Amino acid sequence: METEKTTESTLNLEPTREVKEAPKPGGFNPTSKGTFKSSFQATNSGTYSADVLAIQKQIGDLEHVRAELGLSRRKMCQLLMVDPSAWTRWMQNPPPAQVWRTLQLYLMVQEKIPGLTPNYFIGGDRGVMEASITQKLVEFEKKLQLRDYELSRLRIELTQKEKSFQRSMWIFAMGTLFIAGIFVLKMFRS
């Protein structure tokens, strides 16, 4: 589509022509402004809408997630690394699919590592995370020591039972030989 645009700032005062090309499907068109965002949203909305709906059912809406994390809108935007105006926009229009995926992954990681707080990602709470990991390592070492002790105890018990079984087998074998010897002697005497 061709549009004519007259510019008075040029020296020859002739009309210039600006040609708008059709955007390439699903990608960036460097010759026109704004086509990347609109073409991305068009391909994004159809492709990932089912995934976004599934994530929304799993974690709830944005305000629910924000309340669950105990963050202000500003802190939530810091966590997602977006401008604070994005939150206001997302209250009117749905956020991109990657925002939903990021929140889903964050909540999954937080569930697996309970000491992890949003401040760790925002930048202020690394000490709490390190303390939590150190505490888990100490607990793991104690469990490992208890299992080593239990394994040693079971080895000793097994060794004692083996010796007892060998004695019993030795006594049984001697008894069987003794009875067999008596039986053989009776056969030769008769």
C-alpha positions as CSV (number, residue, x, y, z in Angstrom):
1,M,0.0,0.0,0.0
2,E,1.4,3.4,-0.9
3,T,0.8,6.6,0.9
4,E,2.0,10.0,-0.1
5,K,3.6,12.2,2.5
6,T,4.7,15.8,1.9
7,T,7.6,17.1,3.8
8,E,8.4,20.7,3.9
9,S,11.8,20.2,5.5
10,T,13.3,18.9,2.3
11,L,15.0,21.3,-0.1
12,N,13.3,20.4,-3.3
13,L,9.7,20.4,-1.7
14,E,8.8,17.4,-3.8
15,P,6.4,14.8,-2.3
16,T,8.2,11.7,-1.0
17,R,6.7,8.3,-1.0
18,E,6.8,5.9,1.9
19,V,6.2,2.3,1.1
20,K,4.8,0.0,3.8
21,E,5.6,-3.6,3.2
22,A,3.5,-6.4,4.5
23,P,5.0,-7.9,7.7
24,K,6.7,-11.2,7.4
25,P,4.6,-13.9,9.1
26,G,5.5,-14.4,12.7
27,G,8.6,-12.2,12.7
28,F,10.3,-8.9,12.6
29,N,10.1,-6.6,9.5
30,P,12.9,-4.1,9.7
31,T,11.4,-1.7,7.1
32,S,8.3,-0.8,9.1
33,K,7.8,0.4,12.7
34,G,5.7,-1.5,15.1
35,T,5.2,-4.6,13.0
36,F,7.2,-6.8,15.3
37,K,5.0,-6.3,18.3
38,S,1.7,-6.7,16.4
39,S,2.9,-9.7,14.4
40,F,4.3,-11.3,17.5
41,Q,1.1,-10.9,19.4
42,A,-0.9,-12.3,16.5
43,T,1.2,-15.5,16.4
44,N,1.7,-15.6,20.2
45,S,-2.0,-15.4,21.0
46,G,-3.1,-18.3,18.8
47,T,-0.2,-20.6,19.5
48,Y,0.0,-20.4,23.3
49,S,-3.5,-19.6,24.3
50,A,-4.2,-23.2,25.5
51,D,-1.0,-23.2,27.5
52,V,-1.8,-19.9,29.1
53,L,-5.3,-21.1,30.1
54,A,-3.8,-24.2,31.6
55,I,-1.3,-22.2,33.6
56,Q,-4.0,-19.7,34.7
57,K,-6.1,-22.6,36.0
58,Q,-3.1,-24.0,37.9
59,I,-1.8,-20.7,39.5
60,G,-4.7,-18.3,39.3
61,D,-4.9,-14.8,38.0
62,L,-2.1,-12.2,38.3
63,E,-3.5,-10.5,41.4
64,H,-3.9,-13.9,43.1
65,V,-0.2,-14.8,42.4
66,R,0.9,-11.4,43.6
67,A,-1.0,-11.8,46.8
68,E,0.3,-15.3,47.3
69,L,3.8,-14.1,46.9
70,G,3.1,-11.1,49.2
71,L,4.6,-8.6,46.8
72,S,3.5,-5.1,45.9
73,R,2.8,-4.3,42.3
74,R,6.1,-2.6,42.0
75,K,8.1,-5.5,43.5
76,M,6.2,-7.9,41.2
77,C,7.3,-5.9,38.2
78,Q,10.9,-6.0,39.5
79,L,10.6,-9.8,39.9
80,L,9.4,-10.1,36.3
81,M,11.9,-7.4,35.1
82,V,9.3,-5.2,33.5
83,D,8.4,-1.6,33.8
84,P,5.7,-0.9,36.5
85,S,3.3,0.4,33.9
86,A,3.2,-3.1,32.4
87,W,1.2,-4.3,35.4
88,T,-1.5,-1.6,34.8
89,R,-1.6,-2.6,31.2
90,W,-2.0,-6.3,32.1
91,M,-5.0,-5.5,34.2
92,Q,-6.7,-4.3,31.0
93,N,-5.2,-6.6,28.4
94,P,-3.7,-10.1,29.1
95,P,0.1,-10.3,29.6
96,P,2.2,-12.2,27.1
97,A,2.5,-16.0,27.5
98,Q,6.1,-15.8,28.8
99,V,4.9,-13.9,31.9
100,W,2.6,-16.7,32.8
101,R,5.3,-19.3,32.2
102,T,7.8,-17.3,34.3
103,L,5.3,-17.1,37.2
104,Q,4.5,-20.8,36.9
105,L,8.2,-21.8,37.0
106,Y,8.9,-19.4,39.8
107,L,6.1,-20.9,41.9
108,M,7.4,-24.4,41.2
109,V,10.9,-23.5,42.2
110,Q,9.6,-21.8,45.4
111,E,7.7,-25.0,46.2
112,K,10.8,-27.2,45.9
113,I,13.0,-24.7,47.8
114,P,10.9,-23.4,50.7
115,G,13.5,-20.9,51.9
116,L,13.5,-19.2,48.5
117,T,11.9,-15.7,48.7
118,P,11.1,-13.3,45.9
119,N,13.8,-11.0,47.3
120,Y,16.4,-13.5,46.2
121,F,15.5,-12.8,42.6
122,I,14.9,-9.1,43.2
123,G,18.4,-8.9,44.7
124,G,18.3,-8.5,48.4
125,D,17.9,-11.9,50.1
126,R,20.8,-14.2,49.0
127,G,21.9,-14.7,52.7
128,V,18.6,-16.4,53.6
129,M,18.9,-18.7,50.6
130,E,22.5,-19.6,51.5
131,A,21.5,-20.3,55.1
132,S,18.7,-22.5,54.0
133,I,21.0,-24.5,51.7
134,T,23.6,-24.8,54.5
135,Q,20.9,-26.0,56.9
136,K,19.7,-28.6,54.4
137,L,23.3,-29.8,53.9
138,V,23.7,-30.2,57.6
139,E,20.5,-32.2,57.9
140,F,21.5,-34.3,55.0
141,E,24.9,-35.1,56.6
142,K,23.2,-36.1,59.8
143,K,20.9,-38.4,57.9
144,L,23.9,-39.9,56.1
145,Q,25.7,-40.5,59.3
146,L,22.6,-42.2,60.8
147,R,22.4,-44.4,57.7
148,D,26.1,-45.2,57.9
149,Y,25.6,-46.2,61.6
150,E,22.6,-48.3,60.7
151,L,24.5,-50.0,57.9
152,S,27.4,-50.8,60.3
153,R,25.0,-52.2,62.8
154,L,23.3,-54.4,60.2
155,R,26.7,-55.7,59.0
156,I,27.7,-56.7,62.5
157,E,24.3,-58.3,63.0
158,L,24.6,-60.2,59.7
159,T,28.2,-61.3,60.6
160,Q,26.9,-62.7,64.0
161,K,24.0,-64.5,62.3
162,E,26.4,-66.0,59.7
163,K,28.6,-67.3,62.5
164,S,25.6,-68.7,64.3
165,F,24.4,-70.3,61.1
166,Q,27.8,-71.8,60.4
167,R,28.0,-73.2,64.0
168,S,24.5,-74.7,63.6
169,M,25.5,-76.2,60.2
170,W,28.7,-77.6,61.7
171,I,26.8,-79.1,64.7
172,F,24.2,-80.6,62.2
173,A,27.0,-82.0,60.0
174,M,28.8,-83.5,63.0
175,G,25.6,-84.9,64.3
176,T,24.7,-86.4,60.9
177,L,28.2,-87.9,60.6
178,F,28.0,-89.3,64.1
179,I,24.6,-90.9,63.3
180,A,25.8,-92.1,59.9
181,G,28.9,-93.6,61.7
182,I,26.8,-95.4,64.2
183,F,24.5,-96.8,61.5
184,V,27.5,-98.0,59.5
185,L,29.0,-99.7,62.6
186,K,25.7,-101.4,63.2
187,M,25.6,-102.7,59.6
188,F,29.1,-104.2,59.9
189,R,28.4,-105.8,63.3
190,S,25.3,-107.5,62.1
